[in-house]
Amino acid sequence: MISAANFHPRPTTASFFPEPQKHRSNRLVVPLRSAAQQQVPTNAEVQRLVNFLSEDLPHLFDGRGIDTTAYDDGVKFRDPITKHDGISGYLFNIAMVGKLFNPDFQLHSVKQTGPYEISTRWTVVMKVVLLPWKPELVLTGTSAMAINPQNMKFCTHVDSWDSIKNNDYFSIEGFMDMVKQLRVYKTPDVEIPRYGILKRTANYEVRKYDPFIVVGTFGDKLSGSTDFSSVVGYAFFTRSFAPISVDDLILSSLQALNEAEVSLRKADGGIAAVLKFSGKPDEEIFQAKEKALRRNLARDGLRGKEGCLLARYNDPRRTWSFVMRNEVLIWLEEFLLN
């Protein structure tokens, strides 16, 4: 039983016509100079804008906000469920998201991807404060920022999400991706291993974990609650491939441990793929979720290490099964955030 990490980032919102990196079929057409005037921008011109976005975008949702002098008055914004034309609509969208969702935005990279295009990669975590259970919406993806050759200002901004295939506006798939994240998960207000979300697909998240403490204990069965009383109540269980009921528990803070019942070791952290699900996980369910996660990783060209972890966030004696939060974690051999 672990609660969601606090090190989440946020996504930007989309821009105009150019389909972001994953889908280039509908590339944005930006205003061009006359044939006599056309010329490829110098590296220094584009690098200035790359440096500008690297410094400016982290302030997207904070009190300072973005510097609008780098944007065309007619800048066009698109993401799978939102569109705005003009700088006033662009700023309205940023302000609305900031007010309604208290977003946590993390910028991963900024790079030139065309003569008049710069692309960014980001993560954003938004808390829906208007709902009593305050669910979190997690989006990761890329933004294609087109540059107007006439004034070297940004004229379009198009977002693509990693979790969907159809990133065109208006995407029913994108809307349903948001809706399904509104479901109720009960996450206890306790300290847990810290992690950052690097990528969220339709089926799993890729997280980067800080080092944490691993606690070993003996339990009767995966679905039981004996282990919880031994170690505070909220824990990760490591998958045991031997036919015995020995589980490892991962905790970021340890309280009132009985040394006769547990053993401790340090885990270095790293990058893991994580599949979240509800219910009371028995051995059969755990194995099925692990297999499903490995199938999805193989489909996406990722290799998981041997073994996996089961994270259980709730005491099964005190939590309805349909709101229980469980996670299967598989450490990855390598991961490049493209």
Salt bridges, closest charged atoms under 4 A:
GLU55 OE2 - HIS59 NE2 3.78
GLU55 OE1 - ARG64 NH2 2.99
ASP56 OD1 - ARG64 NH2 3.75
ASP62 OD2 - HIS59 ND1 2.62
ASP85 OD2 - LYS76 NZ 3.96
ASP85 OD1 - ARG78 NH1 2.85
ASP104 OD1 - ARG10 NE 3.69
GLU117 OE2 - ARG24 NH1 3.06
GLU117 OE2 - ARG27 NH2 3.51
GLU136 OE1 - HIS8 NE2 3.57
ASP159 OD1 - HIS157 NE2 2.80
ASP162 OD2 - ARG121 NH1 2.91
ASP177 OD1 - LYS180 NZ 3.93
ASP177 OD1 - ARG200 NH2 2.77
GLU205 OE1 - ARG207 NE 2.86
ASP210 OD2 - ARG194 NE 3.94
ASP248 OD2 - ARG265 NH2 3.41
GLU283 OE2 - ARG239 NH1 3.22
GLU290 OE1 - ARG239 NE 3.69
GLU290 OE2 - ARG294 NE 3.28
ASP300 OD1 - ARG299 NE 3.00
ASP315 OD2 - ARG317 NH2 2.81
ASP315 OD2 - ARG318 NH1 2.47
GLU327 OE2 - ARG207 NH2 2.87
GLU327 OE2 - ARG325 NH2 2.61
